[in-house]
């Protein structure tokens, strides 16, 4: 493969690893943890903490696994991250809708459609990074 392509893949993998490291660790911040537990708790009250903390740990570990030099684990990590994006999308939109409802400035709100497009772009970047 072309060196430029491999370099681009590596840069995208590094940026995605940082992104998912940030996402995973931010889920442990008190306000984010509380918001996530509230949303998940409405659907699965007994398992909400396990789901939220588990998702955070998976995001961190799989994000860092994108940096591994071996194709197999890197590919598996990418698939796991795409599945995580899909699984967490309803939770993130519910949290955002709550924040939007409380926001005084309605121009600061981000629609579900925009969030969906961003998720698709991230998933496509993951696919590019792991092929």
DORO-86065 format. One record per residue: x, y, z of N, C-alpha, C, O, CB in turn. Coordinates in steps of 0.001 Angstrom, whole numbers, plus 500000, padded with zeros to 6 digits. Each point is the difference from the previous one (the first is absolute). Glycine has a CB too. Layout:
REM residues N
XYZXYZXYZXYZXYZ/...
END
This chain:
REM residues 131
500833498807500000499167501193500000500872501249500000501166499976500394497018498777500818/501233502289498351500664501291499929500329500496501410499184499885500914499605500643496929/502418500025502321500412500526501302499083501111500483499758500123501201502583499275498246/497149501407499641499099501092500377498710499449500592499491500525500991501486500915497201/498497497506501202498777499370500503500235499425501395499182500193500899500105499272496742/501832499829502539500311499411501307500194501076501061499577499837501144501484498216497701/499577503041500771500179501109500937498652500612500364499743500293501168502535500168497868/496868499730499973498663500553500261499216499076500929499327500466500919500681500667496825/500078497561502020499321499051500881500518500116501426499219500017500951500445498435497111/501652501629502084500577500077501331499559501280500715499667499969501184502300498684498020/498032502455500083499573501275500596498536499916500427499651500438501096502016500818497477/497475498185500570498579499859500340499840499080501207499199500279500893500157500090496693/501409498530502444499922499090501156500415500707501282499363499832501040501110498225497453/500588502729501435500471500726501184498954501006500475499742500114501198502630499600498025/497031501012499839498961500976500371498764499303500570499409500477500969501430501071497239/498774497331501196498853499247500521500303499440501388499129499990500870500192499425496782/501905500123502557500377499499501324499875501109501037499477499776501092502090498555497854/498908502856500720499860501141500918498531500340500236499592500273501129502617500618498080/497007499090499726498568500306500103499308499019500949499275500417500903500750500518496752/500197497772502142499320499017500842500574499963501412499281499670500943500239498988497018/501743501671502203500564500143501341499304501150500721499642499878501172502590499212498043/497579502016500089499285501146500569498548499639500316499504500301501086501997501256497630/497817497796500331498596499627500196499866499060501192499139500193500859500421500084496676/501288498713502511499923499022501086500272500607501359499271499736500956501425498540497438/500347502535501704500318500599501296498975501053500399499725500175501187502691499390498383/497017501136499459499003501024500345498726499381500565499247500666500710501688500798497494/498821497267501486498807499342500539500111499789501506498996499722500657500667499148497139/501545501258502762500188499871501438499860501334500732500000500026501231501496498043498321/498385503035499716499783501294500647498630499983500667499044499476499428502433501717498877/498413499370502892498748499877500757498742500408499235499012499266500024502339501150501972/498658500722497333498792500457499296499645499060498849498833499657499816501720502714500802/500443497217498615499760499089498875499557498630500504499092499392499433502619501840499196/498924498285502426499633498704500572498562500026500499499233499067499761503159500530500886/497251501469500044498631500141500520498983500035498863498971499327500058501922501913501935/499398499546496978499079500103498861499849498653499300498890499601499648501757502807500051/500459496898500103499945498689499345499243498994500853499190499229499486502979501260499373/498094499517502439499301499071500897498505500284500033499196499070500069502877500734501313/497545501466498569498574500354499984499306499450498764498917499424500094501603502646501202/500102498107497551499384499551498742499950498478499940498953499424499705501873502649499139/500298497277501433500042498539499939499135499402501108499372498959499812502951501128499197/497648500574502140499216499513501129498516499919499722499302499186500606502406501766500847/497795499876497643498575499940499648499671498717499246498894499472500121501040503029499786/501020496998499320499778498779499228500428498751500766499288498996500021501035502327497895/500828498753502701500564498846500708500532500437501360501211500136500172499387498762497633/498524501324503157500421500574501276501042499168500756500881500556500655496881500465499458/502139497670499799500925499164500764501388499930499375500988499752500692497063498926500068/502019501537497958501274499829499296500596501314499512500992499989499271498225497772500047/500203503361501065500441501273499416501471500298500273500720500420499094496960500415501169/502776498957500963501399500303500320500944499087499220501018500457499480498290500309502815/500360497957497622500846499052499260500072500392498523501071499951499394498315498210502228/499483502223497807499962500371498583500817501262499743500800500042499066496933498904500731/502069502073501020500692501280499783501506499851500221500797500438499170497130500798501549/502458498152500388501430499821500277500617499039498983501123500211499543498477500222502917/499667498522497192500493499057498992500223500669498658501011499758499341497795498421501838/500259502659498417500147500719498726501213500924500039500720500124499009496793499763500637/502712500758501487501157500890500131501303499215499887500928500415499306497721501125502149/501410497333499227501213499173499960500227499448498589501129499988499509498544499401502923/499259500159496924500115499485498630500498501098499061500856499745499153497283498605501292/501337502863499695500443501111499146501492500269500186500719500226499027496981500782501099/502757498968501110501417500259500278500878498880499441500965500260499281498390501008502794/500307497491498257500837498862499589499992499826498481501056499836499389498467499044502809/499296501153497194499920499823498542500645501176499271500633499818498960497252498851501323/501954502533500262500651501158499390501512499860500004500657500277498997497431501135501723/502462498162500405501445499796500072500447498824499133501115499998499479498866500948502835/499145498050497530500333498839499164500153500380498528500624499269499232498148499274502384/500663502589497993500197500467498621501469500286499705500408500045498839497292500926501199/503087499221501010501417500316499827500884498759499930501202500108499759498379502014501439/499834496703499009500787498769499958500565499772498599499366500360499008499212498663502826/502606500383498084500607499795498681499415498819499217500303499841498818501758501134502127/497110498202499690499463498808499351498626500290499430499163500620500657502143497916500897/498464501013497218498760500292499310498785499388500688498989500685500150502307499439497748/498761498628502521498844499303500569499385500709501204498815500330499978502200497575499217/499776502335501860499436500701501161499532501420499672499012500486500551502484498148500890/499230502014497657499620501360499590498658499980499282499150500855500246503275499788499560/497382498386499309498742499859499272498858499702500974498929500600499907502323498579498054/498978499897502970498978499659500998499638501223500842498826500234500286502029497398499784/500149503141500324499745501210500790499151500987499214499102500630500559503070499043500647/498103500465497510499208500906499163498548499568499913499097500832500095502947499680498599/497723498194501126498628499488499936499293500218501335498830500382500032501871497897498260/500010501479502808499420500228501334499636501474500176498942500314500545502412497769500390/499503502810498614499721501434500145498800500430499162499203500828500439503224499562500002/497442499058498366498825500316499180498737499483500682498984500695500032502417499210497864/498655498886502646498848499451500734499680500864501217498832500217500323501767497459498901/500433502813501446499795500867501163499337501312499594499109500487500696502892498482500412/498426501604497771499364501228499501498510499778499759499170500836500359503002499860498580/497501498174500453498598499691499708499224499775501292498889500506500157501781498477497644/499912500264503118499304499673501252499783501226500880498971500112500666502030497615499227/499958503186500113499908501158500892499281501193499390499724500977500697502363498250500329/497607500709497692499347501130499344498693500407500686499801501192500234501235498063497630/498065499813502470498760500416500682500260500656501360499288500924500395499540497215498435/502183501386501872500328500580501307500511501423499823499572500913500707500970496801500209/500367502471498146500553501341499773498938500984499521500006501161500408502189497791499054/496901500600499686498955500919499534499026500333501123499513501128500079500701497932497607/499498499976503182499109500283501134500635501010500950499327500911500482499699496780499328/502260502149500457500708500956500861500022501376499344499787501013500667501637497128500277/498830501897497765500043501281499278498631500669499986499905501217500161501958497903498413/497083500103501236498651500586500002499675500618501348499387501065500077499886497256498222/501145501000502768499782500560501336500746501315500162499450500983500498500247496708500422/501563502315498653500803501223500101499412501096499128499982501168500389502067497465500080/497466500987498341499394500977499098498740500597500611499745501196499858501190497561498181/498283500420502635498760500486500613500295501004501111499226500929500232499659496892499214/502242501983501236500360500916501090500736501236499503500083501003500708500038497041500809/500408501887497276500814501110499487499139501227499740498917499911499420502674498448499551/498911502780501467499282501253499755500189500439498551499103500583499392501194500086503023/500868499044497051500318500403498633499706498841499055500788499059499913500992502546500912/497112498451498480499597498909499111500914499878498786500017498958499346497639501369501409/503102500720498936500933499911498878501184499106500338500702499538499100498605502747500167/500920497470501999501125499167500412499677498513499903500886499164500178499846502667501337/498041497836498213499620498591499943500489499353498708500133500654498965497858499843502450/502269498216498672500453499231498846498954498933499725499653499217500884502811501214499635/497042499542498266498920499075499673500488498558499965501194499723499882497696502089498815/500157497293501410500295498572499925500578499656498631500878499143499893497275500367501751/501362501152497313500525499741498652501486500326499904500771499247499404496967501241499653/502657500630501530501414500379499974500817498971500772501076499595499560498314502854500265/500100497134501317500697498979500789500130498702499215501035499337500054498097501703502053/499815498601497164500032498774499195501056500099498904500734499044499752496829500582500723/502512501525498873501002500193498946501408499897500588500878499375499405497519502102499310/501815499128502437501312499935500649500352498548500332501139499576499803498527502746501151/499367496923499546500243498589500316500397499225498744500915499177500039497436500964501859/500969500118497000500315499312498741501410500370499534500749499136499546496799500851499824/502810501280500738501347500435499604501054499306500862501015499535499483498068502700499776/500682497694502042500951499321500886500106498521499629501099499445499960498367502186501894/499393497732497873500017498587499600500781499807498698500755499037499866497024500626501272/502041501243497912500745499907498740501501500209500216500820499343499358497149501479499421/502381500083502116501418500190500328500584498740500636501137499621499720498458502842500592/499616496897500542500459498746500606500232498954498915501029499324499992497712501202502134/500300499345496959500165499030498908501251500296499176500750499087499656496763500623500257/502710501556499775501203500388499257501257499612500776500982499537499420497759502369499518/501215498287502373501180499757500828500322498522500171501152499646500249498333502456500928/499517497031498692500249498582500288500120499115498765500328498820500124498460501539501972/500953500187496710500072499134498809501432499693499624500243499287499026497614501671500167/
END
